[in-house]
Amino acid sequence: MIAGGLLCLLTACGGGPPASPAEAQLGPRITPASPWNLCDRRETVLLNEAGRRTERAAWGLGEEITVYRQTAGRESEYHLFFDDRGLLIGYVGILYEGLDLATQPDYAAWIAKQIPTEFLLPAGAAERSPGGRSGRLYGDQGARVSGRAIVIPQKERPFLYVDSTVLTSYAPLLSAYKPDYLLRIHQTARATPRAVYGPADSESRDYIARQHFAKGEVARVGHCVEKAIAVAIEAYQRAIEIGLSEPLYQAEAQHRLGLSYRDKGLLPQAVSAIESSLKIRPSIPDVVNHLGKVYALMGDRARAAETFQTAIGLKPNYADAHFNLAEAIEDTQPRRALTAYENYLAYTEDTPGEQERIGKAKKRIEALRKAGK
């Protein structure tokens, strides 16, 4: 689940329209809901949890705050993760005795839509669990928010034990399926040392570099309130400087840095960064297409057209690249542009986000056909 989500996260969302932060938070929520939401500031969260026992620890660049609280009438501990700007980017909650999902119809409805992954409980947790030796991990990944839940059946009734929601950019860094969390099941708040992301996790260079990468994603797309391109550029640069161990991350850090430079109007720097990405992972159609768009913004239509054609060669049904090619060559090669517009209409999906371009393509086809008579 994590590996597939990572590939989707890093390759499929490079240039598409971002989800609006104003949209309702995706993922499951226990009711009554906790008095905080993702992207809340740390001081606001602490104010809302005033009077409850809390523990604080470093979490790489940021901070982990554990709150011991009642959740839907059940004793629980919630691990709240904040980035270095003090924004809540995710949480993992442990309900010691479980929460009967029959009392949570909305959460149960979310569970019913997911495909579970069954796993064996750690020995300590399995011995204490009245539901047997296995649990089920549920999860989904939205453009902005990802939800995870661990359920252990009791007498054929689903009981929720781990409740987690994170900003999707941070999902690869925060797992609800963590032995330390599972060992808290059917314990009390003081029975065992609290679960933390210790030095082996959050203090490694690669983990910190990936935190910078995730921070860049949140800032670039505007997952918390508004876009912050300057913050994104600095975050991607730090991730690259510290060093990312996986080639996929290395390439995408350069790619996303290039997109941030583009959004800032720093086009030569954008070209350099995107070309660096392609040196690490060549022949990625989306990245090639984005490079072509930067050339087009620079007014270099010939180079843009060549780059769009390369993207089409890598992915013949790439609708966006066909449209971009048509725009780049319409003034100099109208017949070829006509074909490119027609290819765009043949391959594009008729979605609300594409209506404007579909309309434009149809008008340009009509005009080019009249001009060619």
Wavefront OBJ file of the C-alpha trace (Angstrom):
o trace
v 0.000 0.000 0.000
v 2.786 2.438 0.966
v 4.975 1.657 -2.048
v 2.123 2.066 -4.485
v 1.029 5.260 -2.793
v 4.558 6.622 -2.950
v 4.797 6.009 -6.688
v 1.421 7.686 -7.248
v 2.312 10.547 -4.956
v 5.615 11.270 -6.662
v 4.754 10.744 -10.310
v 1.128 11.550 -10.966
v 0.595 14.932 -9.399
v 3.399 17.054 -10.767
v 1.398 19.584 -12.727
v -2.297 18.964 -12.266
v -4.659 21.356 -10.527
v -4.355 21.119 -6.732
v -7.222 20.251 -4.462
v -8.608 23.292 -2.695
v -7.649 23.570 0.975
v -11.179 24.815 1.579
v -12.581 21.415 0.657
v -13.908 19.308 3.506
v -11.217 17.171 5.065
v -11.152 13.768 3.462
v -10.688 10.575 5.409
v -12.476 9.197 8.456
v -13.333 11.175 11.595
v -14.494 9.817 14.922
v -17.508 11.645 16.337
v -17.627 13.731 18.361
v -14.629 15.096 16.467
v -11.425 16.201 18.152
v -11.123 19.992 18.545
v -8.341 20.274 15.949
v -7.819 19.658 12.247
v -4.901 19.174 9.913
v -3.016 22.420 9.232
v -4.012 23.898 12.596
v -1.181 25.717 14.334
v 0.517 24.072 17.294
v -0.500 26.811 19.746
v -4.151 26.404 18.718
v -4.019 22.638 19.194
v -2.367 22.952 22.611
v -4.915 25.558 23.675
v -7.735 23.173 22.729
v -6.065 20.353 24.677
v -5.315 22.497 27.757
v -5.692 20.554 31.003
v -4.837 17.194 29.452
v -1.541 15.390 29.965
v 0.824 15.931 27.054
v 4.354 14.811 26.227
v 6.635 16.432 23.678
v 9.528 15.028 21.654
v 11.567 15.975 18.618
v 10.371 14.521 15.319
v 13.140 15.186 12.824
v 12.624 18.786 11.709
v 9.418 19.098 13.647
v 7.801 17.952 16.859
v 5.633 15.085 18.084
v 3.169 15.895 20.853
v 1.315 13.032 22.524
v -2.027 13.918 24.098
v -3.730 11.543 26.541
v -7.450 12.132 26.183
v -10.957 10.705 26.081
v -12.103 10.071 22.511
v -15.761 9.132 21.993
v -15.835 8.015 25.620
v -12.748 5.791 25.305
v -9.300 6.268 26.818
v -6.804 7.067 24.091
v -3.505 8.668 23.211
v -3.060 10.780 20.105
v 0.348 11.368 18.541
v 0.231 14.757 16.816
v 2.961 15.602 14.306
v 3.939 19.193 13.510
v 6.298 20.449 10.820
v 8.985 23.049 11.503
v 6.454 25.809 10.795
v 4.273 24.516 13.640
v 1.499 23.171 11.385
v -0.312 19.931 12.242
v 0.462 17.611 9.322
v -0.841 14.323 10.708
v -1.944 12.303 13.710
v -2.039 8.692 14.868
v -4.504 7.853 17.625
v -4.501 4.685 19.731
v -7.742 3.668 21.435
v -6.599 1.258 24.147
v -9.770 -0.821 24.461
v -11.022 -0.222 20.948
v -14.101 1.639 19.748
v -17.142 -0.288 18.535
v -17.744 0.979 15.001
v -21.444 0.292 15.433
v -21.409 3.583 17.361
v -19.622 5.367 14.485
v -21.785 5.004 11.349
v -19.793 7.497 9.257
v -16.480 5.862 10.124
v -17.966 2.415 9.486
v -19.207 3.610 6.077
v -15.680 4.767 5.206
v -14.272 1.392 6.317
v -16.793 -0.425 4.122
v -15.449 1.345 1.020
v -11.839 0.249 1.579
v -10.104 -3.030 0.791
v -8.404 -4.284 3.973
v -4.946 -5.756 4.358
v -4.924 -8.474 7.020
v -1.859 -8.856 9.238
v -0.722 -10.741 12.346
v -0.589 -8.759 15.568
v 2.719 -8.583 17.466
v 2.969 -11.257 20.142
v 2.295 -8.926 23.072
v -0.787 -7.417 21.476
v -2.143 -10.762 20.260
v -2.033 -12.221 23.770
v -4.171 -9.381 25.142
v -6.575 -9.052 22.231
v -9.991 -10.690 22.687
v -10.382 -10.653 18.907
v -7.660 -13.135 18.056
v -4.219 -12.813 16.539
v -4.892 -10.722 13.447
v -5.969 -7.220 12.554
v -7.016 -5.369 9.419
v -5.412 -2.252 8.001
v -7.687 0.050 6.005
v -6.597 3.099 4.083
v -7.211 5.504 1.263
v -5.127 8.233 -0.346
v -6.657 11.500 -1.484
v -4.952 14.331 -3.305
v -4.693 16.270 -0.045
v -5.440 13.901 2.834
v -4.881 10.194 3.482
v -6.667 8.102 6.102
v -5.548 4.896 7.825
v -7.319 2.714 10.368
v -6.558 -0.545 12.144
v -9.547 -2.661 13.105
v -9.600 -5.845 15.188
v -12.856 -7.834 15.211
v -14.423 -8.754 18.551
v -17.156 -11.372 18.371
v -17.577 -10.545 14.677
v -17.990 -6.822 15.440
v -15.353 -4.404 14.108
v -13.520 -2.423 16.795
v -11.298 0.512 15.867
v -7.925 0.588 17.627
v -5.727 2.896 15.535
v -7.098 6.030 13.866
v -4.815 8.084 11.608
v -5.126 10.952 9.155
v -2.194 12.759 7.516
v -1.517 15.182 4.713
v -0.812 12.894 1.773
v 2.617 14.421 1.170
v 3.659 13.097 4.591
v 1.925 9.705 4.290
v 5.139 7.776 3.437
v 6.715 9.135 6.644
v 3.945 8.294 9.126
v 2.628 4.759 9.338
v -0.306 3.699 11.489
v 0.985 0.132 11.127
v 3.821 0.473 13.633
v 4.625 -2.256 16.196
v 5.039 0.293 18.994
v 1.502 1.502 18.375
v 0.052 -1.994 18.142
v 1.693 -2.979 21.432
v -0.327 -0.238 23.151
v -3.569 -2.111 22.433
v -5.305 -3.158 25.667
v -2.755 -1.274 27.729
v -3.223 1.851 29.800
v -1.617 5.226 29.353
v 1.120 4.403 31.886
v 1.555 0.683 31.244
v 4.315 0.897 28.628
v 6.659 3.582 27.305
v 4.915 5.766 24.772
v 5.452 5.070 21.084
v 7.633 7.611 19.314
v 9.404 7.965 16.017
v 12.850 7.566 17.553
v 16.386 8.196 16.260
v 16.265 5.166 13.961
v 13.417 6.828 12.096
v 13.081 10.557 12.351
v 16.706 11.546 12.946
v 18.234 9.817 9.931
v 19.483 12.082 7.151
v 17.171 10.481 4.600
v 14.110 10.887 6.837
v 14.876 14.562 7.416
v 15.471 15.082 3.689
v 12.082 13.493 2.983
v 10.475 15.780 5.571
v 11.879 18.734 3.623
v 10.463 17.211 0.425
v 7.013 16.784 1.996
v 7.130 20.343 3.336
v 7.886 21.528 -0.189
v 4.871 19.648 -1.538
v 2.495 21.142 1.025
v 3.830 24.652 0.392
v 3.953 24.411 -3.416
v 0.437 23.067 -3.889
v -1.096 25.032 -1.015
v -2.441 22.152 1.061
v -2.432 24.389 4.146
v -4.313 27.634 3.468
v -2.327 29.061 0.528
v 0.638 28.428 -1.732
v 4.076 29.451 -0.471
v 6.399 29.037 -3.453
v 9.445 30.565 -1.760
v 9.034 28.095 1.121
v 8.706 25.238 -1.382
v 11.892 26.222 -3.234
v 13.886 26.357 -0.010
v 12.454 23.018 1.168
v 13.275 21.171 -2.070
v 16.762 22.687 -2.097
v 17.370 21.478 1.464
v 16.109 17.992 0.592
v 18.549 17.845 -2.324
v 21.443 19.222 -0.254
v 20.914 16.774 2.619
v 20.569 13.864 0.203
v 17.685 11.538 -0.631
v 18.533 7.845 -0.808
v 15.950 6.735 -3.387
v 16.374 7.726 -7.065
v 12.627 8.360 -7.327
v 12.820 10.972 -4.575
v 16.048 12.416 -5.986
v 14.482 12.914 -9.405
v 11.186 14.248 -8.118
v 12.862 16.723 -5.772
v 14.572 18.256 -8.818
v 11.340 18.051 -10.834
v 9.251 19.753 -8.134
v 11.992 22.334 -7.595
v 11.761 23.091 -11.313
v 7.983 23.486 -11.115
v 8.404 25.845 -8.165
v 10.955 27.938 -10.068
v 8.490 28.034 -12.968
v 5.701 29.254 -10.693
v 8.066 31.918 -9.357
v 8.915 33.055 -12.899
v 12.539 31.860 -12.662
v 12.465 30.016 -15.982
v 16.194 29.334 -16.629
v 16.455 27.827 -13.138
v 13.335 25.775 -13.861
v 14.919 24.338 -17.015
v 18.100 23.449 -15.131
v 16.250 21.669 -12.318
v 13.923 19.708 -14.616
v 16.853 18.663 -16.807
v 18.606 17.434 -13.635
v 15.533 15.335 -12.869
v 15.637 13.766 -16.326
v 19.305 12.869 -15.880
v 18.341 10.770 -12.855
v 15.171 9.248 -14.340
v 15.110 9.774 -18.099
v 12.121 9.243 -20.334
v 9.398 10.229 -17.859
v 6.607 11.693 -20.053
v 5.186 14.089 -17.437
v 8.590 15.559 -16.656
v 9.469 15.937 -20.350
v 6.115 17.633 -20.948
v 6.712 20.073 -18.089
v 10.113 20.928 -19.558
v 8.405 21.705 -22.856
v 5.964 24.017 -21.094
v 8.850 25.972 -19.588
v 10.469 26.341 -23.014
v 7.122 27.634 -24.309
v 6.937 30.173 -21.485
v 10.436 31.318 -22.468
v 9.219 31.890 -26.030
v 11.345 29.095 -27.502
v 8.570 27.421 -29.490
v 10.884 25.295 -31.613
v 12.495 23.702 -28.575
v 9.129 23.400 -26.872
v 7.658 21.586 -29.886
v 10.609 19.203 -30.013
v 10.199 18.439 -26.313
v 6.438 17.881 -26.570
v 7.060 15.516 -29.481
v 9.502 13.585 -27.282
v 6.834 13.270 -24.585
v 4.353 11.974 -27.174
v 6.913 9.470 -28.391
v 7.172 8.151 -24.839
v 3.381 8.131 -24.353
v 1.448 8.293 -27.645
v -1.949 8.867 -25.986
v -0.665 11.773 -23.864
v -3.479 14.279 -24.428
v -1.822 17.209 -22.647
v 1.338 16.915 -24.740
v -0.702 16.804 -27.980
v -2.487 20.027 -26.991
v 0.776 21.712 -26.025
v 2.378 20.635 -29.310
v -0.554 22.056 -31.280
v -0.210 25.439 -29.591
v 3.548 25.498 -30.141
v 3.412 24.805 -33.901
v 0.090 26.336 -34.958
v 1.671 29.465 -36.480
v 4.397 27.610 -38.398
v 2.884 24.172 -39.136
v -0.911 24.581 -39.200
v -1.665 21.187 -40.763
v 0.407 19.365 -38.179
v -1.209 21.488 -35.464
v -4.650 20.468 -36.749
v -3.689 16.811 -36.330
v -2.335 17.489 -32.837
v -5.577 19.178 -31.760
v -7.564 16.242 -33.157
v -5.330 13.821 -31.265
v -5.901 15.811 -28.093
v -9.677 15.481 -28.470
v -9.324 11.775 -29.186
v -7.273 11.094 -26.062
v -8.505 13.599 -23.485
v -11.041 12.783 -20.794
v -14.241 14.820 -20.832
v -13.906 16.148 -17.290
v -14.964 19.532 -15.864
v -11.324 20.565 -15.601
v -10.784 20.012 -19.332
v -13.869 21.801 -20.653
v -12.082 25.058 -21.417
v -9.306 23.374 -23.392
v -11.740 21.067 -25.175
v -13.711 24.107 -26.294
v -10.557 25.879 -27.422
v -9.344 22.821 -29.347
v -12.668 22.540 -31.194
v -12.554 26.221 -32.180
v -8.951 25.958 -33.380
v -9.772 22.838 -35.427
v -12.649 24.670 -37.097
v -10.456 27.703 -37.839
v -7.560 25.631 -39.167
v -9.863 23.614 -41.424
v -11.351 26.800 -42.887
v -7.887 28.291 -43.416
v -6.706 25.131 -45.161
v -9.461 25.145 -47.782
l 1 2 3 4 5 6 7 8 9 10 11 12 13 14 15 16 17 18 19 20 21 22 23 24 25 26 27 28 29 30 31 32 33 34 35 36 37 38 39 40 41 42 43 44 45 46 47 48 49 50 51 52 53 54 55 56 57 58 59 60 61 62 63 64 65 66 67 68 69 70 71 72 73 74 75 76 77 78 79 80 81 82 83 84 85 86 87 88 89 90 91 92 93 94 95 96 97 98 99 100 101 102 103 104 105 106 107 108 109 110 111 112 113 114 115 116 117 118 119 120 121 122 123 124 125 126 127 128 129 130 131 132 133 134 135 136 137 138 139 140 141 142 143 144 145 146 147 148 149 150 151 152 153 154 155 156 157 158 159 160 161 162 163 164 165 166 167 168 169 170 171 172 173 174 175 176 177 178 179 180 181 182 183 184 185 186 187 188 189 190 191 192 193 194 195 196 197 198 199 200 201 202 203 204 205 206 207 208 209 210 211 212 213 214 215 216 217 218 219 220 221 222 223 224 225 226 227 228 229 230 231 232 233 234 235 236 237 238 239 240 241 242 243 244 245 246 247 248 249 250 251 252 253 254 255 256 257 258 259 260 261 262 263 264 265 266 267 268 269 270 271 272 273 274 275 276 277 278 279 280 281 282 283 284 285 286 287 288 289 290 291 292 293 294 295 296 297 298 299 300 301 302 303 304 305 306 307 308 309 310 311 312 313 314 315 316 317 318 319 320 321 322 323 324 325 326 327 328 329 330 331 332 333 334 335 336 337 338 339 340 341 342 343 344 345 346 347 348 349 350 351 352 353 354 355 356 357 358 359 360 361 362 363 364 365 366 367 368 369 370 371 372 373
